[in-house]
Amino acid sequence: MIDVKGLTKHYGKNRGIDDITFSIPEGQIVGFLGPNGAGKTTTMNIITGYLSADAGTVTIAGNDILEKPLEAKRHIGYLPEQPPLYLGMTVEEYLDFVYELKGVRSPSQREHIGTVCDMAGLRDVYGRVIGHLSKGYKQRVGLAQAMIGDPDVLILDEPTVGLDPRQIVEIRNVIKKMGKSRTIILSTHILPEVSAVCERVLVISQGVIVADDKPENLAGSVGGERTLLVRVAGPKSNVLSLLRGQDGVQSVDEIGEMESGSHDFILECQPNIDIRKPMFMALAKAGYPLLMLRPQNASLEDIFLRLTEEGKQPGKSGKQSAGEGEGA
């Protein structure tokens, strides 16, 4: 549905994005994650045809955004970070305006807009002036305008920024409902957003993609270590010595005595080496019962910080930092 190849954009001598490449199939919700200034908004503006790239191509449903812009844009609904609302209009007037502006081909304008309002949860405020609505409802109106025309692709730039916790949950639920029949790119730097909504995560840092995976799989793709929490019954010094002597164990730190006669330890292990069976056998042979063994997966926050650490760009070292002269 979305095919992005080699997107590059510079602002004078400063790099905005460099060789951004990814594909998104139909019906997938993808989080586009990165710190402010990483290149998210530049990438999304190029995908929607709002901004031109120095190099690279974007294809939406088989249509090149530059060669066939009208055909490509008919498949796109876009919610920028600041929703393009006319605050003096009612919700009804505004959605009618957007319908006409987009040149929507629908048998019934009223039926189409009614369906959009139901999805966005706007029926109760349909006749109200947009400027009098809460920020959460204004964001819903922004989502509704993106859905006018029933696009295959929704591109949402920071859709929950500035909302209170209840409004955030409401907007997330709307996005998940929309994602059942659409391809969605959700740009954000809010980490819980990704875990709550997205099936896949693209992480951008300093203008380059540094990770592309499911949220639950990212822990295995960064840093290289595998962390295990173990609880062993036995003399602390003896157990510590035995654990440190296992092949594949990089470091062992003692946490403390959580149960009488047993101790908890954190093990940092080499990647791609499963130490669990040999460790169990060694402890059993020594007569030290293994009472607990649990992986300590890195949180999404930990992964994000490690991936976007300043100057850390796998395969892209030595390039100038993005974000200077670039808005997001």
C-alpha positions in Angstrom: 0.0 0.0 0.0 2.8 2.4 0.9 6.3 2.1 -0.7 9.0 4.5 0.3 12.4 4.2 -1.3 15.6 6.2 -0.7 13.9 9.5 0.5 16.5 12.2 1.1 16.0 15.8 2.1 18.5 18.5 3.0 17.8 22.0 4.3 20.8 23.9 3.0 23.9 22.1 4.4 21.9 20.4 7.1 20.4 16.9 6.6 16.7 16.4 7.3 16.4 12.8 6.3 18.8 10.4 4.5 17.9 7.3 2.4 14.6 6.5 4.2 13.2 3.3 2.9 10.3 1.1 4.1 7.1 -0.6 2.8 3.8 -0.9 4.6 1.2 -3.5 3.5 -2.5 -2.9 3.5 -4.3 -2.9 6.9 -1.2 -2.3 9.1 -0.9 0.3 11.9 2.7 1.5 12.0 4.2 3.7 14.7 6.7 6.2 13.3 8.7 6.9 16.4 11.5 9.4 17.1 12.6 12.4 19.2 11.7 15.9 18.1 13.8 16.9 15.2 14.5 13.3 14.1 12.8 13.8 10.6 9.3 12.4 11.2 7.4 15.4 9.9 9.7 15.9 6.9 9.1 12.2 6.0 5.4 12.5 6.4 5.2 15.7 4.4 7.0 14.1 1.5 4.8 11.0 1.7 1.6 13.2 1.5 3.1 15.3 -1.4 3.2 18.5 0.7 7.0 18.6 0.4 9.3 17.5 -2.4 12.4 15.2 -1.7 15.9 15.8 -3.0 15.9 12.1 -3.9 13.8 9.0 -3.6 10.3 7.9 -4.4 6.9 7.4 -2.7 4.2 5.2 -4.1 0.7 5.0 -2.7 -1.5 2.2 -3.9 0.7 1.9 -7.0 0.6 5.7 -7.7 3.8 7.7 -7.6 3.2 10.8 -5.4 5.0 13.0 -7.9 4.0 11.5 -11.2 0.3 10.9 -10.3 -0.3 13.2 -7.4 -4.1 13.4 -7.7 -4.5 9.6 -7.9 -2.1 9.0 -5.0 -3.7 11.7 -2.8 -7.2 10.2 -3.3 -5.9 7.3 -1.2 -4.5 9.5 1.6 -6.2 11.1 4.6 -3.8 13.4 6.5 -4.0 14.8 10.0 -1.1 17.2 10.6 0.1 18.0 14.1 -2.0 21.2 14.1 -5.4 20.1 12.7 -6.5 22.4 9.8 -9.8 23.6 11.4 -11.9 26.6 10.8 -13.0 27.5 14.3 -15.9 29.7 13.3 -17.6 26.8 11.4 -19.9 24.2 13.0 -18.7 20.6 12.7 -21.4 20.0 10.0 -20.3 23.0 8.0 -16.6 22.1 8.2 -17.1 18.5 7.1 -19.3 19.6 4.3 -16.6 22.0 3.2 -13.9 19.3 3.3 -16.2 16.9 1.4 -16.6 19.5 -1.4 -12.9 20.5 -1.3 -11.8 16.8 -1.7 -14.2 16.3 -4.6 -15.5 13.1 -2.9 -17.3 10.7 -5.2 -20.1 9.3 -3.0 -23.8 8.5 -3.7 -24.9 10.4 -0.6 -22.9 13.2 1.0 -25.1 13.1 4.2 -24.7 9.3 4.6 -20.9 9.5 4.0 -20.4 12.3 6.5 -22.7 10.6 9.0 -20.6 7.4 8.8 -17.4 9.4 9.4 -19.0 11.2 12.4 -20.0 7.9 13.9 -16.4 6.6 13.6 -14.9 9.7 15.1 -17.6 10.0 17.9 -18.9 13.4 16.7 -22.7 12.9 16.6 -23.2 14.7 19.9 -21.4 17.8 18.7 -22.4 17.8 15.0 -24.2 21.2 15.2 -21.7 22.9 17.5 -19.1 25.6 16.6 -15.6 24.0 16.4 -14.1 26.9 18.4 -16.3 26.0 21.3 -15.2 22.4 21.5 -12.7 20.8 23.9 -9.3 20.0 22.5 -10.2 16.3 22.4 -13.2 17.0 20.3 -11.3 19.3 18.0 -8.8 16.4 17.5 -11.7 14.2 16.6 -12.9 16.7 14.0 -9.3 16.6 12.6 -9.5 12.8 12.4 -12.9 13.1 10.7 -11.6 15.4 8.0 -8.8 12.9 7.4 -11.4 10.2 6.9 -13.6 12.1 4.4 -13.4 10.3 1.1 -12.8 7.0 2.8 -9.1 6.9 2.1 -7.1 3.6 2.2 -4.2 5.3 4.0 -4.3 7.5 7.1 -1.2 9.5 8.1 -1.5 11.0 11.6 1.1 13.3 13.0 1.2 13.5 16.8 -2.6 12.9 17.1 -2.7 13.0 20.9 -0.2 15.7 21.7 -1.5 18.1 24.3 -4.6 16.0 25.3 -5.5 14.9 28.8 -5.3 11.2 29.7 -9.0 10.5 29.1 -8.9 12.3 25.7 -5.8 10.3 24.8 -7.5 7.0 25.5 -10.5 8.1 23.4 -8.4 9.1 20.4 -6.4 5.9 20.6 -9.7 3.9 20.5 -10.8 5.9 17.5 -7.5 5.2 15.7 -7.7 1.4 16.5 -11.2 1.4 15.1 -10.1 3.1 11.9 -7.1 0.7 11.6 -9.4 -2.3 11.1 -9.9 -1.3 7.5 -7.0 1.1 6.7 -3.3 1.4 6.6 -2.1 3.9 9.2 1.1 5.7 9.9 1.1 7.2 13.4 3.9 9.6 14.0 4.7 10.2 17.7 7.4 10.6 20.3 5.0 9.3 23.0 6.1 5.8 23.8 2.9 4.4 25.3 1.1 5.4 22.1 3.1 2.8 20.2 2.5 0.0 22.6 -1.2 0.8 22.8 -2.0 1.2 19.1 0.7 -0.1 16.8 1.5 -3.5 15.3 4.9 -2.4 14.0 7.4 0.4 14.9 9.8 2.4 12.7 12.3 4.3 14.7 14.0 7.3 13.2 16.9 9.1 14.7 19.0 11.9 13.2 17.3 11.5 9.8 17.8 7.7 9.4 15.8 4.6 10.2 17.5 2.8 13.1 14.9 0.0 13.8 11.9 -1.6 12.1 10.1 -4.4 14.0 7.1 -5.3 16.2 7.2 -3.5 19.5 7.6 -6.7 21.4 10.6 -7.8 19.2 12.6 -4.6 19.5 14.3 -5.7 22.7 16.2 -8.4 20.8 17.3 -6.0 18.1 19.3 -3.5 20.2 22.2 -3.5 22.5 23.1 -7.1 22.1 22.7 -8.2 25.8 20.1 -10.6 27.1 19.1 -10.0 30.7 18.0 -12.7 33.1 16.7 -12.5 36.7 17.5 -15.7 38.7 16.8 -16.8 42.3 19.1 -19.5 43.6 19.1 -21.2 47.0 22.6 -21.7 48.3 25.7 -19.8 49.7 25.9 -16.5 47.9 29.6 -16.5 47.2 29.5 -20.1 45.8 26.5 -19.4 43.6 28.0 -16.1 42.4 31.2 -17.9 41.4 29.3 -20.7 39.6 27.1 -18.2 37.6 30.1 -16.1 36.5 31.8 -19.2 35.3 29.0 -20.1 32.8 29.8 -19.8 29.1 27.9 -16.9 27.6 27.5 -14.9 30.9 29.0 -11.5 30.5 28.3 -10.2 34.0 26.5 -11.1 37.2 25.2 -8.6 39.8 23.7 -9.7 43.1 20.4 -8.0 44.1 19.9 -9.4 47.5 18.3 -12.0 49.7 14.6 -12.1 48.8 13.9 -15.4 50.5 15.6 -17.0 53.4 18.6 -18.9 52.2 18.3 -17.7 48.6 19.6 -14.8 46.6 18.5 -12.9 43.4 21.0 -12.2 40.7 20.9 -10.2 37.4 22.8 -11.9 34.5 23.8 -10.1 31.4 24.3 -12.7 28.7 25.8 -12.7 25.2 23.4 -12.5 22.3 22.3 -15.7 20.6 23.5 -17.9 23.4 20.9 -19.7 25.5 22.5 -20.3 28.9 19.4 -21.6 30.6 19.8 -25.3 30.3 23.6 -25.5 31.1 23.1 -23.1 34.0 20.3 -25.2 35.4 22.4 -28.4 35.1 25.4 -26.8 36.7 23.3 -25.5 39.6 21.6 -28.8 40.1 24.9 -30.7 40.0 26.2 -28.3 42.7 23.1 -28.8 44.8 21.8 -25.2 44.5 18.1 -25.2 43.6 17.0 -22.7 40.9 13.9 -21.1 42.4 13.2 -18.5 39.7 14.3 -17.7 36.1 12.8 -14.8 34.3 13.9 -12.7 31.3 14.1 -9.0 32.0 13.1 -7.5 28.7 14.0 -3.9 28.1 11.1 -1.5 28.2 10.2 0.5 25.1 11.6 3.5 26.8 14.9 1.8 27.3 15.0 0.7 23.7 14.0 4.1 22.4 16.8 5.8 24.4 19.4 3.3 23.2 18.3 3.5 19.5 18.2 7.3 19.5 21.3 7.9 21.6 23.2 10.9 20.3 25.7 9.8 17.6 24.5 6.2 17.6 23.5 5.3 14.1 24.2 1.8 12.9 25.7 1.9 9.4 25.4 5.7 9.3 28.3 6.9 11.4 29.9 10.2 10.8 26.9 11.9 9.2 25.7 15.3 10.2 22.9 15.5 12.8 19.4 15.9 11.5 16.9 18.4 12.9 18.9 21.5 12.4 16.7 23.6 10.3 14.0 20.9 10.2 10.8 21.2 12.0 10.2 17.8 13.4 
